[in-house]
């Protein structure tokens, strides 16, 4: 009997939508708490019997979905069953670490600790061959991206109003193109250029992950971009409120500036809150409106990459049939989820399902980055191209800060 095998793109779309439908139809695992400020809260909130029980329920849910996805893509069920618990436990450890209030306030997300834990283990210890061969980082990323579509709502564009919409569209378009041009000038390859441009202009980690998925990007490069985004966000949390006060910006203008320049939603909220309540509200809305553009950007990047990619055997420009064969199908699942949750699902269902879907999506991303860390040799992160990428990212971020300040001043002034 032939073994069932479906492409990763269609599998991730199917499993992602299965998760969405299960949650919409009231299968909602109680999400464990990972938030803690000190050792007492860690023991009394995170490591309680109830919370551990909730974590076990989430494990069973994720395990069944991962097993189904693995079997559909042709992996042996027993290898998935053996490897997934290892990756899950390491990811839980990363979630506990990132749940610390101090780290959360500084905008450090779970994915960075997932990556670091995976890198530490793979570079200090010898990873068994069966574990390395059964890791499914790309599949986990794509499932997470399909579910991410449910949180990318066009309602956020309406909440931003005309001013926020104008700023978001102008900033994303100009900063993306500036970064891509700068990368080209510095001799950075197109794959890395696309990930850097999306990360610096749209919404940081999610944009980098979505772009990498759309172009089947190198996982090591993606890891570097994500690390870069999260590290650069830290000094910006400190500097942006001080600079805004020094320039005497009103709260709405300062919030628009902060929301348009800092690349992670958590860091945007933390920085806006430092400046004031109005700044917090404006910065969050502007960031959400930029996030909505992620779906459009991912779709356009997918078409561009499918059209521009050259095969050795094909000299002429690809036909529509070839473009369709190259096109990452999971992007359609992502866009469909965004459109359905934006226009076809009631606001009550969205508000009820969105928090748990966001948690599940974050878990898939974290599992993916744990897997990437376990697959990656640390030395592969330290390359001359990555050093050039750092310079390009910092240059694009500096341009972003100045240009977004100008746009915020014109639009909100």
Residue pairs with C-beta under 8 A, 6 or more apart in sequence:
3 74
4 71
4 72
4 74
5 72
5 73
5 74
6 14
6 72
6 73
6 74
7 73
7 329
8 73
8 138
8 139
8 142
8 330
9 142
9 328
9 329
9 330
10 329
10 330
11 69
11 72
11 73
11 139
12 69
12 139
12 142
12 143
12 145
12 146
12 330
12 333
13 142
13 146
13 329
13 330
13 332
13 333
14 72
15 65
15 68
15 69
15 72
15 143
15 146
16 142
16 143
16 144
16 145
16 146
16 147
16 330
16 333
16 337
17 146
17 333
17 336
17 337
18 65
18 68
19 65
19 143
19 147
19 357
19 360
20 146
20 147
20 150
20 337
20 353
20 357
23 353
23 356
23 357
23 360
24 345
24 349
24 353
28 353
28 356
29 54
29 57
29 58
29 61
29 356
30 54
30 57
31 54
31 58
31 355
31 356
31 359
32 46
32 51
32 52
32 54
32 55
32 58
33 45
33 46
33 51
33 54
33 99
34 46
34 95
34 96
34 98
34 99
35 41
35 45
35 46
35 99
35 101
35 104
36 42
36 45
36 46
36 96
36 99
36 100
36 101
37 100
37 101
37 102
42 96
45 51
46 96
46 99
55 92
58 363
59 85
59 88
62 84
62 88
62 360
62 363
62 367
63 81
63 84
63 85
63 88
65 143
66 80
66 84
66 136
66 140
66 367
67 77
67 80
67 81
67 84
69 136
69 139
69 143
70 77
70 79
70 80
70 84
70 134
70 136
70 139
71 77
71 80
73 136
73 139
75 134
75 136
79 130
79 133
79 134
80 134
80 136
82 130
82 131
82 134
83 130
83 131
83 134
83 135
86 131
87 135
87 367
87 370
87 371
87 374
88 367
90 114
90 117
90 118
90 121
90 370
90 374
91 110
91 114
91 363
91 366
91 367
91 370
93 113
93 117
94 110
94 113
94 114
94 116
94 117
94 366
94 370
95 110
95 113
95 363
95 366
97 103
97 113
98 104
98 108
98 109
98 110
98 112
98 113
104 266
105 270
106 234
106 237
106 267
106 270
107 230
107 233
107 234
107 237
107 262
107 264
107 266
107 267
107 270
108 230
108 234
109 205
109 230
109 264
109 266
110 362
110 365
110 366
111 205
111 226
111 230
111 365
111 366
111 369
112 226
112 227
112 230
112 369
114 366
114 367
114 368
114 369
114 370
114 373
115 223
115 226
115 227
115 369
115 370
115 372
115 373
116 373
117 370
117 373
118 369
118 370
118 371
118 372
118 373
118 374
118 375
118 376
119 373
119 376
119 378
120 373
121 127
121 373
121 374
122 373
122 374
122 375
122 376
122 377
122 378
123 377
123 378
127 374
131 374
132 374
132 375
135 371
135 374
135 375
136 371
137 219
137 368
137 369
137 371
137 372
137 375
138 213
138 216
138 219
138 368
140 364
140 365
140 367
140 368
140 371
141 209
141 212
141 213
141 364
141 365
141 368
142 213
142 328
142 330
143 364
144 209
144 361
144 362
144 363
144 364
144 365
144 368
145 209
145 210
145 213
145 298
145 330
145 331
145 334
146 330
146 333
146 334
146 337
147 337
147 357
147 360
147 361
147 364
148 206
148 210
148 334
148 337
148 361
149 295
149 333
149 334
149 335
149 336
149 337
149 338
149 341
150 337
150 338
150 341
150 350
150 353
150 354
150 357
150 361
151 341
151 354
151 357
151 358
151 361
152 291
152 292
152 294
152 295
152 338
153 292
153 338
153 341
153 342
153 350
154 292
154 338
154 339
154 342
154 343
155 342
156 285
156 288
156 289
156 291
156 292
157 164
157 165
157 168
157 289
157 292
159 285
159 288
159 289
160 168
160 285
160 286
160 288
160 289
163 256
163 411
163 412
164 256
164 282
164 285
164 286
164 289
165 289
166 411
167 256
167 260
167 286
167 404
167 407
167 408
167 411
167 412
168 260
168 286
168 289
168 290
168 292
168 293
169 293
170 407
171 201
171 260
171 290
171 400
171 403
171 404
171 407
172 201
172 202
172 290
172 293
172 297
174 403
175 200
175 201
175 396
175 399
175 400
175 403
175 404
176 197
176 198
176 200
176 201
176 202
176 297
177 197
178 396
178 399
178 403
179 193
179 196
179 197
179 200
179 201
179 392
179 393
179 396
179 399
180 193
180 194
180 197
182 392
182 395
182 396
182 399
183 192
183 193
183 196
183 197
183 389
183 392
184 193
186 388
186 391
186 392
187 388
188 196
188 385
188 388
188 389
188 392
189 385
190 308
191 215
191 217
191 218
191 221
192 218
192 221
192 225
192 385
192 389
193 392
194 211
194 215
194 217
194 301
194 305
195 208
195 211
195 212
195 217
195 221
195 222
195 225
196 208
196 225
196 389
196 392
196 393
196 396
197 396
198 207
198 208
198 210
198 211
198 294
198 297
198 301
199 205
199 207
199 208
199 211
199 225
199 226
199 228
199 229
199 263
199 393
200 229
200 263
200 393
200 396
200 397
200 400
201 207
201 396
201 400
202 290
202 291
202 293
202 294
202 297
203 263
203 264
203 265
203 287
203 290
203 291
203 294
204 229
204 230
204 233
204 263
204 264
204 265
205 226
205 229
205 230
205 263
205 264
205 365
206 291
206 294
207 294
207 297
208 222
208 225
208 226
208 229
209 222
209 226
209 365
209 368
210 294
210 297
210 298
210 334
211 217
211 297
211 298
211 301
212 218
212 219
212 221
212 222
212 225
213 298
213 328
213 330
213 331
214 298
214 301
214 302
214 305
214 328
214 331
215 301
215 302
215 305
215 328
216 328
219 372
219 375
219 376
220 372
220 376
220 380
220 381
221 386
222 372
223 369
223 372
223 373
223 376
223 381
224 381
224 386
224 389
225 389
225 393
226 369
227 381
228 389
228 390
228 393
229 263
229 264
230 264
232 263
232 393
232 394
232 397
233 262
233 263
233 264
233 267
234 267
236 261
236 262
236 267
236 271
237 262
237 267
237 270
237 271
237 274
240 257
240 258
240 261
240 262
240 271
241 254
241 258
241 271
241 274
241 275
244 254
244 257
244 258
244 275
244 279
245 275
247 405
249 257
249 408
250 412
251 275
251 276
251 277
251 278
251 279
251 282
252 278
252 279
252 282
252 412
253 408
253 409
253 412
253 413
254 275
254 276
254 279
254 282
254 283
255 272
255 275
255 278
255 279
255 280
255 281
255 282
255 283
255 284
255 286
256 282
256 283
256 286
256 404
256 408
256 411
256 412
257 404
257 405
257 408
258 268
258 271
258 272
258 275
258 279
258 283
259 268
259 272
259 282
259 283
259 284
259 285
259 286
259 287
259 290
260 286
260 287
260 290
260 400
260 404
260 407
260 408
261 397
261 400
261 401
261 404
262 268
262 271
262 287
263 397
265 284
265 287
265 288
265 291
268 283
268 284
268 287
269 280
269 283
269 284
271 283
272 279
272 280
272 281
272 282
272 283
272 284
273 279
273 280
292 338
295 334
295 335
295 338
298 331
298 334
298 335
299 331
299 335
302 327
302 328
302 331
303 323
303 327
305 326
306 318
306 323
306 324
306 326
306 327
306 328
307 317
307 318
307 323
309 318
309 326
314 322
318 326
341 350
341 354
